[in-house]
Structures are given as C-alpha cells and as structure tokens.
Amino acid sequence: MTTMTTDIETIGRIATAEEAEHLGLAAYGALIEDLRSLSPAEWEAETVCAPWTVADMVRHLIGAAKSNASTREMVRQQIHGARRKADFGGNALDATNALQVSDHRHLDAAELIAELEAVYPSSVGTRANRSRFYDRIHVPVDTGGSTAEGMPAKLGLGELFRVIYTRDVWLHRVDIARAVGRQPELDDSVDRRLVEDVAKEWADRHGMPFDLRLSGDAGGRYRRGGDGPTIELGAIDFCWILSGRSEPAPEIPGADLLRHRILF
C-alpha cells in the first residue's frame, strides 16, 4: 500500500483546547487500560527513565496530574522544585518529578491505578482550559539534569498545558510497554495525530528540507522541499529519539536533523 506524502507546511499544530482535551483524555484512557494488565513483577520493571520502575513512572504521572488539576498543588510542587534543583544538576523539573514519585511511594499497584483514574479527567480539563490564556507567556527550560542536548531553550506555557503534558503521558505509556516487553496498541485517530504534531514542531524547529517516512500504526510520510534527506524510522522510534531517550545512529540520513529535540 502506498502512503500519501503530506507537505509538512499544510499541517496545523494542536491549537485548540477542545482538541487538546480530546487527545489528553484518550492518552490517559489507553494508559489506564495497559496498567490494568500488568503483573506484580512488571510493576517493578526498570524503565528507560532510570532509576524509575514502572510503578515510579505512574507515581510521577499521578503527581503531574494532581498539579494540573489544582493550582495550590502546582505551586507547592514548583516551590519544592525551585528549592531542590541544585540536588538535580540545576533542573527544577527533575526535583519536582522526584517529589511526585516520593509523594505516592506508599501506594500499591491497584491504588496507583485508582488514584490516576480519579484525577486525570479534571487534570486534562483544567489544563486544556488554562491553555487558552497562556500562549503569550514563555519560560526558560533548565539545561542541567535530565534535559537532553538539543532541546528548545524556552517553553510556551500554553503549549505546555495543551500539548506537552499529553505527550508526556503518551511517551511514558511507550516507556512502560517497552520496559515489560510489549508493543502498545495504537489508535489511528489519536496516536497518529500526536505523532503528526511532533513531526510538525520538529520541522518548524530546524526549518530544513526532508522526506520523513514513519512506519507503524501512528506513522505517515511528511516532506519539505525536494532535496532533503530521506529519514525512515518507526513512528515511536522517531519520538523516542526526539525526546532524548536515544541518539540517532550517526550514519543514517538526516541524523543531524534528528538532533533538534522537542519536549515531551
């Protein structure tokens, strides 16, 4: 079957609160279904985000969801991150993430699922609504700690609430699946849209010509110009590289373009 090529300039970003809420709810719903199928041993599997286990990753996601659902909780976590960032290579986000894991260390697997399921709908709704008002506000991205080389120097808060928190959930679902040796089941209408948005932001960051051919259920073919490198990757592997979880093999076409990272 031939995949239609899409001019990357014709793709719009995830720009409305309504679409952001739809995609956010779908990403959490798929994650919850995956978590229900895990064995006790799989909850203790180590993820790519060392030293986190699968359970730790879910603890982080609960903490992040609570932060988005409550301004008071968001402020508490941000103050902690600012105070403790020196312990994490100057990265306040790493300090905040560690707090989120610690806050929920006492919960077992069933309790973690119940806690996440209870908080995520209000979290998604609240941050989608916030995204309407924060597009003009940009903040610097800490470069120490776990931040991969090639990440943007600034972050728009509207983008954070509308897109990046959902990407975080989506890619952590992949992290969990890979930690336990599974392939996540993808939904064309949701996962393809999220990957398409990733491709668009990445293309806008570097501005160079390319022919991007992404395989898998969330894949597609995207192009700018006619003389760029042909980059062939799985859709998930493409996001994996752009998140900083791995480096592109130096010999593959377009490796230099893949070092333009984006936030997840």
Backbone torsions as a table, in degrees:
resi	resn	phi	psi	omega
1	MET	NA	134.0	179.7
2	THR	-86.8	131.0	177.9
3	THR	-91.8	129.4	179.2
4	MET	-65.2	139.0	177.1
5	THR	-90.6	132.2	-179.4
6	THR	-110.5	128.9	173.0
7	ASP	-66.7	121.2	-174.4
8	ILE	-60.5	-25.1	-178.6
9	GLU	-70.8	-17.2	-179.5
10	THR	-88.0	-6.3	-177.6
11	ILE	-87.2	131.3	174.9
12	GLY	-94.6	148.3	176.1
13	ARG	-71.8	165.4	170.9
14	ILE	-70.8	106.3	-165.8
15	ALA	-123.5	-9.3	-178.4
16	THR	-112.8	151.4	176.9
17	ALA	-63.0	-33.0	-178.1
18	GLU	-66.5	-45.7	178.4
19	GLU	-68.0	-39.3	178.7
20	ALA	-59.7	-42.2	-179.4
21	GLU	-66.9	-42.7	178.8
22	HIS	-58.9	-47.6	-178.0
23	LEU	-69.3	-38.3	178.9
24	GLY	-63.0	-45.5	178.9
25	LEU	-62.9	-40.1	-179.7
26	ALA	-66.3	-39.8	-179.4
27	ALA	-64.3	-44.9	177.4
28	TYR	-65.3	-41.5	-178.8
29	GLY	-60.7	-42.0	178.1
30	ALA	-65.7	-39.1	177.9
31	LEU	-62.7	-45.3	-179.8
32	ILE	-57.9	-43.8	179.7
33	GLU	-61.3	-40.9	177.6
34	ASP	-63.4	-43.5	-177.0
35	LEU	-62.7	-34.0	-179.3
36	ARG	-63.3	-22.9	-175.5
37	SER	-94.2	-1.0	-175.7
38	LEU	-77.6	142.9	174.0
39	SER	-82.6	163.6	176.7
40	PRO	-55.0	-40.1	179.6
41	ALA	-66.0	-37.0	-179.0
42	GLU	-66.8	-29.9	176.8
43	TRP	-63.6	-24.2	-178.6
44	GLU	-99.2	6.2	178.2
45	ALA	-66.7	143.1	179.1
46	GLU	-80.0	137.4	179.3
47	THR	-98.4	173.8	177.2
48	VAL	-64.9	-22.3	178.9
49	CYS	-88.8	63.8	-177.0
50	ALA	-59.9	142.8	8.1
51	PRO	-93.8	19.9	-176.1
52	TRP	-67.5	136.6	164.9
53	THR	-86.7	176.0	173.9
54	VAL	-56.4	-45.1	179.8
55	ALA	-60.4	-40.5	178.3
56	ASP	-63.0	-39.7	179.9
57	MET	-62.3	-39.8	177.8
58	VAL	-69.2	-36.4	175.8
59	ARG	-59.5	-43.6	176.3
60	HIS	-60.0	-45.4	-178.0
61	LEU	-64.0	-36.2	175.9
62	ILE	-64.2	-46.4	179.6
63	GLY	-61.1	-42.0	178.4
64	ALA	-64.9	-40.9	179.1
65	ALA	-64.4	-40.2	177.7
66	LYS	-65.0	-37.2	177.6
67	SER	-62.6	-41.0	179.3
68	ASN	-72.6	-26.8	-178.8
69	ALA	-81.5	-19.8	-172.6
70	SER	-138.6	121.8	177.9
71	THR	-62.4	-40.4	179.6
72	ARG	-60.5	-43.5	179.6
73	GLU	-68.0	-37.4	177.4
74	MET	-60.5	-45.3	179.9
75	VAL	-64.0	-41.8	178.4
76	ARG	-58.3	-46.5	-178.7
77	GLN	-67.7	-39.4	-179.6
78	GLN	-66.3	-39.1	177.3
79	ILE	-62.8	-43.9	178.0
80	HIS	-60.3	-46.0	-179.0
81	GLY	-60.4	-42.2	179.4
82	ALA	-65.3	-37.7	-178.3
83	ARG	-73.9	-30.2	-172.7
84	ARG	-107.7	6.0	-173.2
85	LYS	-63.5	-28.1	179.0
86	ALA	-60.8	-26.6	178.5
87	ASP	-77.1	-7.8	-175.5
88	PHE	-128.4	42.8	176.4
89	GLY	66.3	25.0	-179.4
90	GLY	82.4	11.9	-176.0
91	ASN	-104.3	106.1	-178.5
92	ALA	-65.5	-33.3	179.6
93	LEU	-65.2	-41.3	177.1
94	ASP	-60.3	-40.9	178.4
95	ALA	-65.0	-40.2	178.1
96	THR	-65.4	-43.2	179.3
97	ASN	-61.2	-39.5	178.9
98	ALA	-64.0	-38.1	176.2
99	LEU	-62.6	-43.5	-179.6
100	GLN	-59.7	-41.0	177.7
101	VAL	-66.0	-46.2	-178.6
102	SER	-62.4	-40.0	-178.0
103	ASP	-59.9	-27.5	-173.5
104	HIS	-116.6	19.2	-178.4
105	ARG	-62.0	-27.8	-174.2
106	HIS	-79.4	-9.1	-174.6
107	LEU	-87.4	136.8	174.9
108	ASP	-85.7	-179.2	-172.8
109	ALA	-58.7	-48.5	-179.0
110	ALA	-62.2	-39.3	179.7
111	GLU	-69.1	-35.0	177.1
112	LEU	-63.9	-44.6	178.0
113	ILE	-61.8	-46.4	-179.0
114	ALA	-62.1	-40.7	-179.2
115	GLU	-66.0	-44.7	-180.0
116	LEU	-65.9	-42.2	-179.3
117	GLU	-63.5	-33.8	-178.2
118	ALA	-72.7	-33.8	-170.7
119	VAL	-98.1	-24.3	-169.3
120	TYR	-66.9	-34.2	179.7
121	PRO	-61.9	-43.7	179.0
122	SER	-70.2	-32.8	177.0
123	SER	-61.4	-49.0	-179.0
124	VAL	-63.9	-44.9	-179.7
125	GLY	-62.7	-41.8	-178.1
126	THR	-67.6	-45.5	-177.9
127	ARG	-72.0	-31.5	175.3
128	ALA	-63.5	-40.7	177.6
129	ASN	-66.6	-40.7	178.5
130	ARG	-60.8	-34.0	-174.5
131	SER	-62.0	-20.7	179.8
132	ARG	-65.9	-23.1	-168.2
133	PHE	-115.0	-2.9	-169.8
134	TYR	-115.9	9.9	-174.4
135	ASP	-65.4	-24.8	-178.4
136	ARG	-85.7	-5.7	-176.6
137	ILE	-101.2	125.7	177.8
138	HIS	-124.2	143.5	179.8
139	VAL	-129.1	152.4	178.6
140	PRO	-70.2	151.2	175.6
141	VAL	-98.8	125.1	177.1
142	ASP	-61.2	136.4	-176.0
143	THR	-99.3	-8.9	-179.7
144	GLY	-85.7	-169.8	175.4
145	GLY	59.8	-128.9	-173.3
146	SER	-86.8	-1.7	-178.6
147	THR	-66.3	123.5	-177.6
148	ALA	-75.8	151.6	175.6
149	GLU	-63.1	140.2	178.2
150	GLY	96.8	1.8	178.7
151	MET	-74.9	157.0	175.3
152	PRO	-61.2	152.5	-178.9
153	ALA	-83.4	-21.4	-178.6
154	LYS	-132.3	160.2	-177.6
155	LEU	-136.1	128.6	173.6
156	GLY	-80.6	131.0	-177.1
157	LEU	-68.0	-33.0	174.9
158	GLY	-61.5	-42.8	176.8
159	GLU	-62.9	-39.5	178.3
160	LEU	-59.0	-50.9	-176.8
161	PHE	-70.6	-37.1	-173.4
162	ARG	-81.6	-38.7	-168.3
163	VAL	-121.3	-51.2	-165.3
164	ILE	-69.8	-37.5	177.1
165	TYR	-62.9	-34.8	176.4
166	THR	-70.2	-39.5	174.4
167	ARG	-58.6	-39.2	-179.7
168	ASP	-59.9	-47.3	177.5
169	VAL	-61.4	-46.5	-176.9
170	TRP	-60.4	-47.0	-176.6
171	LEU	-76.0	-30.1	173.8
172	HIS	-66.9	-29.5	172.7
173	ARG	-62.1	-41.3	175.8
174	VAL	-64.5	-44.2	178.1
175	ASP	-54.2	-45.8	-178.0
176	ILE	-65.7	-45.0	179.6
177	ALA	-60.0	-43.9	-179.0
178	ARG	-69.7	-33.0	179.0
179	ALA	-64.3	-29.0	-178.0
180	VAL	-108.7	11.7	174.0
181	GLY	74.5	35.1	179.5
182	ARG	-119.7	167.9	170.9
183	GLN	-109.9	124.1	178.8
184	PRO	-68.1	139.5	174.8
185	GLU	-78.8	127.7	-174.4
186	LEU	-108.6	149.4	178.4
187	ASP	-106.7	123.0	-177.1
188	ASP	-51.5	-48.2	-171.2
189	SER	-71.3	-27.7	-178.4
190	VAL	-96.4	-58.2	-173.4
191	ASP	-67.4	-37.4	177.6
192	ARG	-64.4	-38.3	179.0
193	ARG	-66.3	-39.7	178.4
194	LEU	-65.1	-43.0	178.9
195	VAL	-67.5	-39.2	177.3
196	GLU	-59.4	-41.0	178.3
197	ASP	-66.4	-38.4	174.5
198	VAL	-59.7	-47.6	-179.3
199	ALA	-60.8	-40.3	-179.5
200	LYS	-65.8	-46.0	179.4
201	GLU	-62.8	-44.2	178.4
202	TRP	-57.9	-46.5	-179.4
203	ALA	-62.9	-39.7	179.0
204	ASP	-67.1	-30.5	-179.9
205	ARG	-67.7	-44.3	-174.3
206	HIS	-95.9	-27.3	173.3
207	GLY	70.7	11.9	-175.1
208	MET	-101.1	160.6	175.8
209	PRO	-71.3	152.2	-179.8
210	PHE	-168.7	163.0	170.0
211	ASP	-127.7	104.8	-174.1
212	LEU	-102.8	119.5	-178.2
213	ARG	-118.7	105.2	-176.4
214	LEU	-105.2	123.8	-179.0
215	SER	-95.1	168.1	179.7
216	GLY	99.6	173.8	-174.2
217	ASP	-63.5	-24.6	178.8
218	ALA	-102.5	13.5	-173.7
219	GLY	-83.9	-176.1	180.0
220	GLY	174.0	175.3	178.9
221	ARG	-121.9	125.8	-174.3
222	TYR	-130.8	143.0	-174.5
223	ARG	-141.7	148.5	164.8
224	ARG	-133.5	125.3	179.3
225	GLY	69.8	-171.2	-176.7
226	GLY	-125.4	3.6	-174.5
227	ASP	-127.9	22.0	179.1
228	GLY	-90.8	170.9	179.0
229	PRO	-68.5	150.0	173.9
230	THR	-91.6	116.7	-177.3
231	ILE	-109.5	117.2	-178.6
232	GLU	-116.2	116.2	-178.6
233	LEU	-147.4	159.7	165.5
234	GLY	-67.2	147.9	-178.4
235	ALA	-58.7	-41.5	179.5
236	ILE	-68.7	-40.9	178.7
237	ASP	-62.6	-36.7	176.8
238	PHE	-58.8	-48.4	178.9
239	CYS	-67.1	-37.0	178.4
240	TRP	-57.4	-45.8	179.8
241	ILE	-68.1	-46.5	-176.8
242	LEU	-65.6	-23.9	178.1
243	SER	-78.0	-12.8	-176.4
244	GLY	91.8	6.5	-180.0
245	ARG	-72.8	-22.7	174.7
246	SER	-151.5	165.9	177.8
247	GLU	-99.9	145.3	174.3
248	PRO	-69.0	142.5	175.8
249	ALA	-59.9	128.6	-172.7
250	PRO	-61.3	-22.9	-175.6
251	GLU	-87.2	-8.4	-176.0
252	ILE	-79.8	147.9	176.5
253	PRO	-58.0	137.7	176.7
254	GLY	78.9	12.7	-178.2
255	ALA	-58.9	-35.6	179.8
256	ASP	-66.2	-35.1	178.5
257	LEU	-69.9	-33.9	-178.8
258	LEU	-71.5	-11.4	176.7
259	ARG	-84.4	-1.4	169.4
260	HIS	-84.3	98.6	-173.8
261	ARG	-84.7	163.2	171.4
262	ILE	-133.6	163.4	-174.4
263	LEU	-83.8	139.0	174.7
264	PHE	-123.8	NA	NA
